[in-house]
Amino acid sequence: MTHPLPRRHLLLAAAALPALALHRPAWAQAAGFDHSYAAFTALLKRHVLVLREGQASQVRYGGLAAERAALKAVLDTLSAVGEAAFAGFSKPQQMAFLINAYNAFTLELILTRWPKLESIKDLGSLLQSPWKPKWVPLLGSKVSLDNIEHDMLRTRGRFDDPRVHFAVNCASIGCPALREEAFVADRLEAQLAEQALRFMADRSRNRFDAASGRLQVSKIFDWFGEDFRLGHQGVTSLPVFLGRYADVLADAPADRDRVRRGQVPVAFLDYDWKLNDAPR
């Protein structure tokens, strides 16, 4: 039979709990992180307006602004993950974490000026883009949105997955749709595949133009063409990648066959930087 501790000992033990929690090992912190991103998904489902079966989306920034405390709680949860804890995540968990962080902090960035802006570029200046300032508290330091995208998600040898460009959202109409749910490790492959298909099927941004005999595709493929030559899932060139979406890029069987075989010249469309704000 055990003997109850004196009240004084119980109080001392209770007082020690917060200190112990602060010194949890990295594996324990990683294990306690909510990889389902339930709170972020709930916000996205309430405030992301899905258009054309997911080919595009708009954000109800007004509604999100009214729930800014909930968004702040999501950001705080992301910022609480230290570098050691992050290192304990699996590779899909790391990729999902970074995509969600980019998207969540971009939403927060827009709300710092909304509704007095027409484009995310309004948050920059002639000397600095809005993606350069290091204001995002992540993995134990202050980083920029560019750091998350280019130095973490796109760094060679880490993920080498060009579909990241269809997952991160720059709050612009020209950008691939902000997904109406958070990215999660156990469904990451399916989510990235669907994001790519949704974007490639959007004829306002990617299409075969029968009149010119050219593929007219998003400027994203011009800016980040090198990412489509890294061999991910057998993709070693941009024509190879585009060829995999021939059925949604073109209508005529002969045109689809030419796209599939990479025999069509490619032109890049202008990018629409207007804010992806839903009508009020």
C-alpha positions as a printed NumPy array, in Angstrom:
array([[  0.   ,   0.   ,   0.   ],
       [  1.355,   3.437,  -0.935],
       [  1.363,   6.331,   1.477],
       [  0.012,   9.736,   0.37 ],
       [  2.624,  12.493,   0.048],
       [  2.414,  15.332,   2.544],
       [  0.656,  18.411,   1.172],
       [  3.939,  20.344,   1.149],
       [  5.524,  17.755,  -1.179],
       [  2.519,  17.843,  -3.487],
       [  2.752,  21.621,  -3.797],
       [  6.47 ,  21.431,  -4.561],
       [  5.879,  18.785,  -7.22 ],
       [  3.123,  20.838,  -8.826],
       [  5.338,  23.923,  -8.893],
       [  8.05 ,  21.969, -10.655],
       [  5.806,  20.838, -13.53 ],
       [  6.074,  24.017, -15.662],
       [  9.863,  23.959, -15.372],
       [  9.958,  20.317, -16.357],
       [  7.754,  21.028, -19.371],
       [ 10.188,  23.721, -20.531],
       [ 13.013,  21.196, -20.477],
       [ 11.28 ,  18.376, -22.292],
       [ 13.658,  16.591, -24.688],
       [ 13.242,  17.303, -28.416],
       [ 11.633,  13.935, -29.084],
       [  8.925,  14.704, -26.519],
       [  8.227,  18.121, -28.038],
       [  7.981,  16.582, -31.506],
       [  5.632,  13.878, -30.234],
       [  3.334,  16.478, -28.677],
       [  2.935,  18.596, -31.809],
       [ -0.453,  18.377, -33.551],
       [  0.481,  17.118, -37.003],
       [ -3.199,  17.131, -37.987],
       [ -3.201,  20.968, -37.902],
       [ -6.837,  20.779, -36.836],
       [ -7.039,  24.416, -35.738],
       [ -5.513,  25.729, -38.974],
       [ -7.776,  23.519, -41.095],
       [-10.827,  24.805, -39.217],
       [ -9.852,  28.4  , -40.051],
       [ -9.175,  27.591, -43.688],
       [-12.464,  25.788, -44.105],
       [-14.325,  28.811, -42.743],
       [-12.528,  31.472, -44.718],
       [-11.258,  29.965, -47.993],
       [-13.771,  30.156, -50.822],
       [-13.136,  27.358, -53.317],
       [-13.766,  28.238, -56.973],
       [-14.079,  26.084, -60.075],
       [-13.797,  22.772, -58.209],
       [-10.578,  23.818, -56.53 ],
       [ -8.804,  25.332, -59.536],
       [ -8.727,  28.661, -57.714],
       [ -9.677,  30.072, -54.337],
       [-10.304,  33.362, -52.611],
       [ -9.905,  34.286, -48.961],
       [-12.583,  35.953, -46.88 ],
       [-10.069,  38.251, -45.211],
       [-12.831,  40.094, -43.386],
       [-13.95 ,  36.922, -41.636],
       [-10.36 ,  35.92 , -40.955],
       [ -9.65 ,  39.335, -39.457],
       [-12.548,  38.81 , -37.052],
       [-10.853,  35.562, -35.947],
       [ -7.352,  36.937, -35.798],
       [ -6.867,  35.61 , -32.288],
       [ -7.47 ,  32.089, -33.598],
       [ -4.946,  32.659, -36.389],
       [ -2.485,  34.014, -33.823],
       [ -2.905,  30.807, -31.809],
       [ -2.016,  28.786, -34.915],
       [  1.055,  30.939, -35.519],
       [  2.145,  30.591, -31.892],
       [  1.896,  26.814, -32.161],
       [  4.096,  26.848, -35.256],
       [  6.598,  29.228, -33.656],
       [  6.86 ,  27.053, -30.549],
       [  8.537,  24.253, -32.538],
       [ 12.275,  24.429, -32.01 ],
       [ 14.972,  23.375, -34.433],
       [ 15.726,  20.164, -32.501],
       [ 12.06 ,  19.177, -32.389],
       [ 11.72 ,  19.885, -36.113],
       [ 14.715,  17.66 , -36.799],
       [ 12.759,  14.844, -35.135],
       [  9.901,  15.162, -37.624],
       [  9.73 ,  12.776, -40.555],
       [ 10.448,  14.288, -43.977],
       [  6.728,  14.507, -44.907],
       [  6.029,  16.1  , -41.511],
       [  8.77 ,  18.656, -42.126],
       [  7.458,  19.528, -45.577],
       [  3.867,  19.862, -44.374],
       [  5.027,  22.015, -41.458],
       [  6.948,  24.429, -43.696],
       [  4.136,  24.741, -46.256],
       [  1.592,  25.427, -43.53 ],
       [  3.912,  27.934, -41.875],
       [  4.406,  29.802, -45.15 ],
       [  0.676,  29.945, -45.824],
       [ -0.338,  30.853, -42.271],
       [  2.21 ,  33.642, -41.888],
       [  1.313,  34.993, -45.349],
       [ -2.299,  35.316, -44.178],
       [ -1.088,  37.178, -41.107],
       [  1.04 ,  39.459, -43.289],
       [ -1.991,  40.405, -45.393],
       [ -4.043,  41.16 , -42.278],
       [ -1.439,  43.668, -41.075],
       [ -2.651,  46.061, -43.794],
       [ -6.021,  44.656, -44.92 ],
       [ -8.3  ,  46.104, -46.229],
       [ -6.004,  48.92 , -47.332],
       [ -4.104,  47.001, -49.982],
       [ -4.769,  45.658, -53.463],
       [ -1.777,  43.339, -53.708],
       [  0.735,  41.685, -51.43 ],
       [  3.297,  43.782, -53.269],
       [  1.808,  46.854, -51.585],
       [  3.494,  45.593, -48.418],
       [  6.91 ,  45.983, -49.991],
       [  8.856,  48.958, -51.292],
       [ 11.111,  49.918, -54.171],
       [ 14.058,  48.636, -52.167],
       [ 12.624,  45.475, -50.628],
       [  9.971,  42.92 , -51.528],
       [  7.412,  41.805, -48.903],
       [  9.024,  38.377, -48.87 ],
       [ 12.448,  39.588, -47.663],
       [ 11.935,  40.981, -44.113],
       [ 12.811,  38.538, -41.33 ],
       [  9.782,  38.866, -39.101],
       [  8.548,  35.246, -38.905],
       [  9.471,  33.514, -35.614],
       [ 10.226,  29.965, -36.726],
       [ 12.55 ,  27.173, -35.614],
       [ 14.188,  29.316, -32.978],
       [ 14.991,  32.386, -35.065],
       [ 13.429,  35.142, -37.154],
       [ 13.145,  34.217, -40.826],
       [ 11.553,  35.666, -43.933],
       [  8.91 ,  34.11 , -46.134],
       [ 11.624,  33.801, -48.769],
       [ 13.746,  31.85 , -46.272],
       [ 10.919,  29.361, -45.774],
       [ 10.304,  28.894, -49.484],
       [ 13.766,  29.081, -50.996],
       [ 16.142,  28.119, -48.191],
       [ 14.004,  25.417, -46.582],
       [ 11.432,  24.039, -49.016],
       [ 13.467,  24.432, -52.21 ],
       [ 16.946,  23.765, -50.888],
       [ 18.575,  21.052, -52.959],
       [ 18.681,  17.572, -51.498],
       [ 15.939,  18.067, -48.921],
       [ 12.613,  17.576, -50.725],
       [ 13.321,  18.313, -54.42 ],
       [  9.575,  18.305, -55.094],
       [  8.488,  20.938, -57.654],
       [  4.862,  20.573, -56.57 ],
       [  5.682,  22.787, -53.617],
       [  4.936,  25.668, -55.992],
       [  1.3  ,  24.564, -56.105],
       [  1.071,  24.354, -52.316],
       [  2.557,  27.624, -51.026],
       [  0.261,  30.59 , -51.61 ],
       [  1.373,  34.195, -52.137],
       [ -2.1  ,  35.704, -51.612],
       [ -2.413,  36.562, -55.306],
       [ -4.875,  35.638, -58.038],
       [ -2.076,  34.349, -60.234],
       [ -0.899,  31.973, -57.522],
       [ -2.114,  28.37 , -57.293],
       [ -5.138,  28.151, -55.026],
       [ -4.765,  28.339, -51.267],
       [ -5.939,  24.903, -50.218],
       [ -9.05 ,  24.752, -48.049],
       [ -7.267,  22.569, -45.503],
       [ -3.835,  22.289, -43.962],
       [ -1.255,  19.94 , -45.429],
       [ -0.662,  16.816, -43.336],
       [  2.09 ,  14.253, -43.557],
       [ -0.073,  11.158, -43.894],
       [ -1.889,  12.612, -46.92 ],
       [  0.826,  14.879, -48.268],
       [  1.457,  12.947, -51.486],
       [ -2.236,  12.921, -52.392],
       [ -2.645,  16.593, -51.46 ],
       [  0.317,  17.697, -53.582],
       [ -0.869,  15.59 , -56.512],
       [ -4.326,  17.135, -56.29 ],
       [ -2.958,  20.668, -55.985],
       [ -0.889,  20.139, -59.133],
       [ -3.843,  18.737, -61.071],
       [ -6.164,  21.536, -59.923],
       [ -3.686,  24.174, -61.038],
       [ -2.822,  22.572, -64.353],
       [ -6.521,  22.167, -65.172],
       [ -7.157,  25.892, -64.719],
       [ -7.37 ,  27.185, -68.287],
       [ -7.048,  30.776, -67.096],
       [ -3.45 ,  30.015, -66.125],
       [ -2.373,  26.949, -68.113],
       [ -3.659,  25.91 , -71.531],
       [ -2.812,  24.779, -75.035],
       [ -3.644,  27.576, -77.453],
       [ -4.772,  25.977, -80.712],
       [ -4.501,  29.244, -82.658],
       [ -0.791,  29.68 , -81.948],
       [  0.046,  26.01 , -81.461],
       [  1.724,  26.885, -78.151],
       [  1.342,  25.943, -74.549],
       [  0.571,  29.074, -72.558],
       [  1.466,  28.415, -68.944],
       [  1.938,  30.246, -65.661],
       [  4.967,  32.448, -65.116],
       [  5.771,  30.127, -62.205],
       [  7.261,  27.7  , -64.727],
       [  9.55 ,  30.444, -66.   ],
       [ 10.684,  31.613, -62.561],
       [ 11.235,  28.119, -61.157],
       [ 11.848,  26.023, -64.259],
       [ 14.998,  24.541, -62.748],
       [ 12.89 ,  22.784, -60.094],
       [ 11.255,  20.716, -62.809],
       [ 14.555,  19.183, -63.893],
       [ 15.497,  17.487, -60.635],
       [ 14.111,  14.045, -61.462],
       [ 11.194,  14.011, -59.002],
       [  8.954,  11.092, -59.999],
       [ 10.847,  10.888, -63.287],
       [ 10.372,  14.556, -64.211],
       [ 13.634,  15.73 , -65.785],
       [ 12.396,  18.731, -67.765],
       [  9.505,  21.159, -67.942],
       [  8.122,  19.577, -71.17 ],
       [  8.071,  16.198, -69.406],
       [  6.131,  17.69 , -66.497],
       [  3.654,  19.517, -68.729],
       [  3.216,  16.406, -70.837],
       [  1.816,  14.555, -67.847],
       [ -1.096,  17.015, -67.82 ],
       [ -1.815,  16.894, -71.543],
       [ -5.392,  15.738, -70.98 ],
       [ -6.312,  18.86 , -69.02 ],
       [ -4.185,  21.297, -71.023],
       [ -5.591,  20.504, -74.476],
       [ -8.865,  19.248, -75.958],
       [ -8.075,  17.704, -79.347],
       [ -6.481,  14.242, -79.216],
       [ -3.764,  15.271, -81.671],
       [ -2.893,  18.326, -79.574],
       [ -2.828,  16.259, -76.407],
       [ -0.481,  13.801, -78.063],
       [  1.916,  16.574, -79.074],
       [  1.868,  18.035, -75.558],
       [  2.414,  14.581, -74.088],
       [  5.471,  14.068, -76.282],
       [  6.91 ,  17.503, -75.484],
       [  6.635,  18.728, -79.062],
       [  4.888,  22.031, -78.344],
       [  6.64 ,  25.38 , -77.77 ],
       [  5.978,  27.005, -74.414],
       [  5.059,  30.619, -73.685],
       [  4.638,  32.155, -70.247],
       [  1.604,  34.198, -69.256],
       [  1.657,  37.412, -67.257],
       [  1.195,  36.935, -63.51 ],
       [ -1.786,  38.5  , -61.78 ],
       [ -0.62 ,  40.003, -58.482],
       [ -4.03 ,  41.279, -57.39 ],
       [ -5.039,  40.178, -53.893],
       [ -7.022,  36.928, -53.72 ],
       [ -9.684,  38.657, -51.63 ],
       [-13.229,  37.282, -51.766],
       [-15.968,  39.801, -52.709],
       [-17.253,  41.579, -49.623]])
